[in-house]
Amino acid sequence: MVGWGGRRWELGGLILAAGIAIAGMPPQGVRRPSPREAVLDVLPPDAAVVLLASGWHDQYQRLRNSPWARQWPQTQLGQAILQSEPWRQLDAAVAAIGRELQITPEQLLADVLGEAVGFAYQPPAERPAQEEYGLLAIAPRQPATLRQLVQRIEQLQLRSGELRGIDRRRHPDLPGQDYFVRTKASGETDYYAFCDDLFIYSGSESAVQAALQRATARRPSPHRQRLGQLVPSDAAVSVLIRPRSLDPLWQNSWAQAEEAAREIGRALTTLWEGIDDLAIYLRLDTEAELGLVVRYDASRLPAAWQKELARPAPSRPWLPPPQAWIAMQLHGHARHWLQLPEAPQPTDVPRWLAKPLGPIVGQDKLPQLLQSLGPDWAAWLEPPPSPTELPAAAVAIALSGEEPRRRPAAQSLLQTAEFFFHSYRFTYNATHADQIDWFERRHGPTVIKGLSNPRGFPNGFAPAYAVTGDCNYLIVATSPQAIERWLRRPQPGDATDATVAVVQAAKIREYLLRHGDDLAEQLARFGTADAPTHRRDLRNLALLAEWIDQLRLEFRRDRDTLRLLLRVKASAPLK
């Protein structure tokens, strides 16, 4: 009987343990939130700004074992950083802090910050009344490590007198759930709590209490859906912004600006009011990707922007030459950007633009000129034909509309360019012994005009401009040869990707290492600095480019979402 009784109690204990385990399990088909989701769920659903860092442990492991991580300490830039005094001071400070807190940077990253860290910010509001606060949430890989770290920090702060005391309080609506109040020497307080292996911290007591209620309720946060729609799931860092929560701050910032800035602010506000969500993120793969994502409501945008966004994304010719080191191209009409009506009058042109350009172009002709500018805008920097010459820079702007409208606009642009070129020539010749000459040369139906000064200008520098014979493009360049090369280029096909800009960092670095001294001598002829100063600056530029092979900026549009992506191709893969 005794033996059976012992087994009976053992059986009862097993049944009780199984019941507890089953009760604690989520219902069938419902999975436990990931650390990333758990952090998002406790953040305020209406927060104006949400920052999420997730997967840092795995990201760090991949990065530290990557070809780039093995390469960078051997580079000149890497060695310069590792041997610099600021780096030594930082390394010593990190080591000292680690000794005090009894944790290494690797442990901090792996055990405390390696899974998910979230931060939310809510600005103050008058209607309804709302205090300003921030809330931090951490889902550590090792909760015990974080608890020990918090205890050590508090011990140090109590010992130093920074903290006056730490008190435990019971949540008024959650029996059994406590949080802690930290009273500083100044009398200010902040608050933190542990809940289901989550660490929650804020300077607002009500914010911590609300976060604990959300953690207990375990309801999926709307931040999950926003992140899923706007940001790649493997992003290392993400920032979500709700513009409507920041409207008071936006309006106050422009209200305090000068009148000219307020006019620009009013134009930008019409765009700001149409934005529903903003997101910024950093993603690390073999390349690094920095993204800006804008989700908008077209019905709240100005009419000109509604028309522009309603059109399918166009395929446009890529104007910069293929050999360009740096190339950039934008698409859009000036009349849309400036929100001009279909038949603009001089009074429709913003004052900040009409004031400097109106007297030159003519107040009555300026609206017609602005209507014709676009849709293609390109700029580039290309290598020189000879190392003893300056690299060539150029800007090309397309003119739109039928030829009867393009031709007057082209004439206005020519007059404007001629005004600025002659004004510079007059000012220079009045104060220099070497004189600038005016030249004109023809390339087929196109007349190229510009300034020449072999004695005073660097080799390869003779600023010039032209409007193509068909009045389709205005091009301004640092030499007439650059314009002629562009006019001789094969007719470009439509761009098939979303490239906005490209920087060939490796090619620029290679050129600077070979011909940097020659380039410094030519730059010194501008008189802004001597050749040794330019030589030093060019070597520093080459040093900065040592880690990067290429930068590429891309623009994508999908229904109600715009994406601007900066892709960084490092000198070696990042994983």
N, C-alpha and C positions, 0 to 999 in steps of 0.2 A: 504493500500500500504506500509505504514511504517512497519506494523507488518510483512507483507510478505517479505519485504526487509530484516528485521532482521533475519527472518527464512532462507531467501535465503543465507545470509552471513554465518549463522550457518551451513547450508547444505554444502556450499562451503568449509568451514573450515574442516568439517568432511571428505569430499572427499579428500582435500589436505592432511590431517593427515593420512588417509588410504593409499594414494599414497606413502607418505614418508615411512610409515611402511612397505608397500609391497616392495618398492625399496630397503629398508635396509635388507630385509629378504634374506637368501641364496636361490638359485634356488631350485625347488622341487627335492627332492632326495639327496640334498647336505646338510650335517649336519655341524653345527658349530664345529670347532676344539675344542677338550677338552683342558683344561689348559696344560696338559702334551704335547699334540701335538703342541699347540701354541708356547710353549717355544722351542721345538725342531725345529720348522719351522724358527725361527729367528736366530738360531745359524748357523755359517758358514758351508755349506755342505761339505767342504773339510777339516774341522778342524782335527788336529792330535789326540786330546783328547777331549772327550765330557763327562761331568758329569751331571747326571740328578737325582734329588731328588723329588719324587712325592708322594702324598697321605699321607704326614706326619701327618696332622691333624687327619685323621681317624686311622692311625697306632698308634698314640699316645693315642687316646681315648681307643682303644682296649687293648693296653699294660698297661695303668694305671689302668684299671679295671680287669686285668687278675689275676689268682691265684698267679702267680709268683710275681707280683707287691705288692700284699698283704703280701706275705711271706718274701721278701728279707729284709725289714727293721727290721724284728724280728730275723734275723740270726746274728751270731757272726760277720761275715764279714760286713754285712749291718750296724750293730751298730758301728763297728770300723770305718767305712767310715764316717758315719753321725756325729760321735763324734770327728773326727780328725781335727786338726788345718787347714790343707789345704782345707778341705771341708767348714769349717766355713769362711775362707777367701774368697773362691769362692762364697759362698752364700752371703756374705756381698758385694762383688764386683758386683755381678749380681743385687742385690737390689739397690745399688748406681747408677749403669748405668740405671736401670729401672726408678728410680726417675728423673734422668736428662732428659731421653728421654720420660718420661711420658707414659711408656708402660710396661706391665708385661711380663715375659717369656711366659706365656700361651697365651697372646694376640699376641705376636710376632710369635709364632708357629702356632696359629690358623688362624690369619687374614693376616699375611704377607708371611710366609714360608709354610703354610699348604697345598697349592695346588700343585705348581710345581716350582722348581728352577733349572735352567740350567747354566752350565759354559762350555765354549769352550776355548781351548788353541791351538795356532798355533805357532810353532817354527820359527825362522828366516830361510830364504832360500836365496841362491845366484842366482839360475837359476830355474825359474824366480825370480827376486829380490822381497823379501817379508819381511816385518817387523815382529818382534815377538810381539804378543799381546794376551790378554785374553778378553773374553766377558762374561758378566753376564746377565742373563735374569730371571725375576721373574714374575710369574702369581699369584698375591695375591688373597686371598678370598675376602678381603675388600680393593679395590684400594685406597679408601680415607684414610685408616689407614696408608698405605705405603707412600702416599704423605705427610701426616702430619709428619711421622717419618723422611723422607728425609729433610723436612723443619727444623725440630728441630735439626737434626745433623748439617745442614749447619749453623744454627744460633750459635750453640756452637762452631763450627770451626771458624766462622768469629769473634766471641767474643774472642776466645783464640789466634787469629792471625795465626792459621794453614792455613786458607784460606785468600787470598788477595781479591778475588772477584768472583762473579758468573755472567756470561753473557748469554743472550739468542741469539741463531742463528737460521736462517731459513735454512732448508734443500735445497740444490741447485736444486734438481730434484723433490721435493715433495712440491708443494704449500700448505701452511697451516700447515705444519709439522715442529715444532720447536724442538730443543734440547738445552741442557745447557752446558756451558763450565765452569769448576771449575779451577780457577788459584790458585795454592798453594803459600805459602810464598817463597818457593824455586824457583818459576817460572815455575815449571812443571804443566801440565794441565791434567785433565781427563774429561770425558764427560758422560752425561746420558740423557735419554729421556723417556717420557711416550707415549705409542701408543696403542690404543685399550685395555686399562687396563693392558698392559705389561710395566714393568720397564726394561730398557736396560742400561747397564753401561759398560764402557771400558776406558782404558788409551789411546786408539787410536781413533781419530776422524773419520777416514775412516771406521773403524770397526763399529762404531755406525751408520754412514750414510748407510752402506750396510745392517745392521740389520733392520733399518727402512724401507728400500726398500723391504726387504723380508717380513717384517710384513705387509706391504701394499699389496704386491702381493698375499699373502695367498696361496702359492704353497706348497704342502706337501713336507717335507724335506726327503732326503734319510735316515736320521737318524731314521725315523719312522720304515722303513722296517728292518734296521739293528737291532734295538732294538727288534722288533717283532720276528725276527729269532733267536736271541741269548739270550734274557733275558726274564724271566717271566713278564707278564704284571702287576703283583702286587708287583714288587720289590720296596723296599723303596729307595734304592740308586743303581744307575747303572753307570758304567764307560765304555765308548767305546774308543778303541784305534785303530788308523790306522797305522800299522807298516811302510808303505811306506813313510809316512810323517815324520817319526822319523829316517829314514835311516841315514841321515847325523850325527845326534847325536849319534846313535849306532856306526857308524864307527869311529867317533872321540874318543869316550870313550875307545874303544879297542886300537886305535892307540897310545894312551898315556900310555898304560899299559906296564908292564915289558914283556920280551920276553916269559917267560913261560905262562903268562896270555894271551898274544896275540895268542899263539898256540891254547889255549882253545877257545879264541874268534873267531878264524877262523872256528873252528868246529861248534860253536854255530851259526855263521853267515849263514852257509849253511841251518840251520833249520829256522832261523829268516826270510830269504828271501822267504821261502815257506808259511809264515803266511799271510793271507789276513786281518783278523780281530781278535781282542782280546776284551774280555768283562769281567768285574768283577761286581758282584752284591751282594746285601744283601736283603734277603727276610725274613719277619717275619710272621710266622703262629703260630701254637701251638708249633713248634720248629723254631729255627733260621737256615737259610740256606745261606752260603756264597759260591758263585760259581765263577769259572774261566772257561771261554769258549774260545776255540781256533778254528777258522775256517781257513782251509789251502787249498792250491792248491798242490796236490800230485805231479804234473808234475814238480814242482820247488824244490822238496825235493831230498835229496840224494837217490841213487838207493836202498840202503839197507832199508831205511825208506819207500820207495814206496812199496817194497815187503811186509814189515811188515804190513803196513796199508791196503794193498790190501786183506790180509787174513781176513776171518770172525773173529769177536771177539771170542777168545777161552774160553771154560769152563775149568777151571783148578782146581785141588784139593786145598782146603784151608788147608795150612800146620800148622799154629799155633794151639795149643791145645785149646779146648773149654773153659777151666778154665782161660785162659790168661787174665790178667788185661789190658795189652797193647799188641796189635797185629798189624802187618803190613805185607802186601804181595804185591810185584810188579811182573809184568809179562813182559818179554822181554829178548832178547839175547844180551850178551855183545858185540858180533861182530856187531850187528846192531847199538847199541848205539855209538860204536867207529867207525862206518862206515868202517869196514874192508872188503876187497874183499873176494870172495869165497875161494880162496887159499892164505891166507895172508903170507907174508914174514916178517922177523924181521924188515925190514925197514918200513913196513906198520903200525907198532905199534907206537902210539903217544909217543914222547920223554918224556913227563911228566909222563907217565906210565912205559915206558921201562927203564928209568934211575933207579928207586928204585927197580923194580921187576925183571928186566933182570938178574942182577948178582945172584939173589937167585934162580930163576926158571931155568935160562939158556936162553940166548938170542934166541937160536934156538928153544926152547920149548915153549916160551911165546905165540907166535901166536896160536899154537894148543890149549894151555890152554884157551886162551880168546875165541876161537871158541866154546869151550864146555860149557862155563858158561851160565847158564840159561836153560829154560825160567822162572823158578820160584825162587823168592828171598823172604825169610820170616824172620822176627825177632819178638820176643815176650818177655814179662815179665810176669811170673806166680807166684802165691803165694807159699810160702814155705810149706813143709809138717809139719813143726813145727814152732811156733812163735819165738823160740830161734835161728832160722837159717835165713840166708839172702833169699830174694826172688830170684828166678832163672831166668836168662836171657839167650837167645839162638838165634843163627842165623843159618838158613838152606838155602843152595844154591843147586839148581838142576843142574845136569850135563846132557847134551843132546848128541845125536848122538848114533851110534851103539857102542856096548861094546868094540870093538877093538880101537875106538877113545876115549871112556870114560875112559878106564883103564889107559892109559898114563897120561891123564889129572888129574885123581884122584891121581896118584902117585906124580905128580908135586905139587898138593895141599897139600898132606901129608908132602912132603919135606919142603914146604914153612911154613906150620904151625909148624912143628918140629923145624925149624930154629928159628922162633920167640919165641917159648916156651923155648927152650934151652938157647937162648940169655938172656931172662929175668931171668931164673934160675941161670945162671952163674953170672950175675950182682948182683942179690939179695944175693946169697950165699957168694959173695966176701965181702959184707959190713954188714952182719947181723949174729948175733950169732945163731938164729934159722935158720934152713936150710930147703930148699925146696927139696922134694923127687920127683922122677919120678915114675909114675905108668902106668901100662897097664892092662886092664881087657877086657874080651871078653863077648859080649852079642850076642849069636848065631853066625852068620858068621861075625859080625862086631867087630873090635878091637877098643877099646876106650883108648886113651892115654891122659895123663895130668899131672898136678902138684899138690902136696899135702904138706901142712904145718900146721898141727893142732895147733902148738904153735903160729904161726905168722898170719895165715889167719883167718878171721871170720868164725863162724860155718856155714856150708853149702856152703863154697866157696872153690872150687878145680877146677880151669879152665881146661877144657878138650875139645878134638876134636875127630872126627871120620869120616871116609867115609863109608857109608853103604856097606854091603857085595856085593851088586849088582852094586856098583859104581854109583848109581843114585843120591846120595846126599852127600854133605859135611855139617857137623853140628858142630858148635863151641858153647860151653855153659859154664856157670859158675860152673857147677858141672857135674860129670859123671851120677849122678842120673837123672838129667834133660834130658840127652841124652837117657838114658834107658827108661824113661817115654815116650819120644817121639817115640822111636822105638816100644814100646808096644801099642801105640795108635791104635784104630780101623782104618782100612784103610779109609781115608777120601773120600767122594764123591766129584763130581765136584761142584764147587761153582756156585750157581744159581743167585747170585746178583753181583753187581759191587763193592763190598766192597774192599777197599784198606787198610784201617786201622781202628781200633776200640780202644777207650780208655774208660774203665769202671770206670769213675771218682767216682761214688758213692761207688763202692766196694773198691777202693783204700782208699777212705776217711774212710770207716768203719774199714778197717784193721789198718790204722794209728791211729785212735782213741783208738783202743783196744790194739794194740801191738807196738805203736810208740816208747815207752821207750826201749823195748827189741831190736827193730831194731836200735835205736840210739847207744846202747851199742855195737852191732856187727859192725856197720859202723865205730865206733871210733877205731876199731882194724886195720883199714887201715892206720891210722896215719895222715890223712889229716886234721882232726879236732877232738876236744874232744866230749865226749858224750853230755854234755849240749848244745853245738852248734848244733849238729845234731838233738837233741830233739827239739830245737827251730825251726830249718828249717823244720822238718817234721810236726810240728804243724802248721806252716804257710802254708805248702802245703795242709794239710787237710782243712785249712780255705779257701784257694782259690778254693778247689773242692766243697765247700758248695753249690754253686749255680748251679752246673752242675751234671747231672745224667750220660750222655754218650756223647762222641764225635765219630762221624763216618765220614770217608772220603771215597767217592765213585768216581769211574771213569767210564765214559760212552763214547761210540764211536758210531757215527751215520753218515755214508757216509763221508762227508768232515768236520765234526765237532767233537771236543773232549771236554768233560765236566768233570771238577774236582769239586766235591761238598763236602763241609764240613757242615755236619748237626750237630747242637748242640741241644741236648735234655736237657732242663733246669730241675732243681729240681721240677718245677711245670710248667704247661702249660702257654705259653706266651699270650694266649687269651682265 
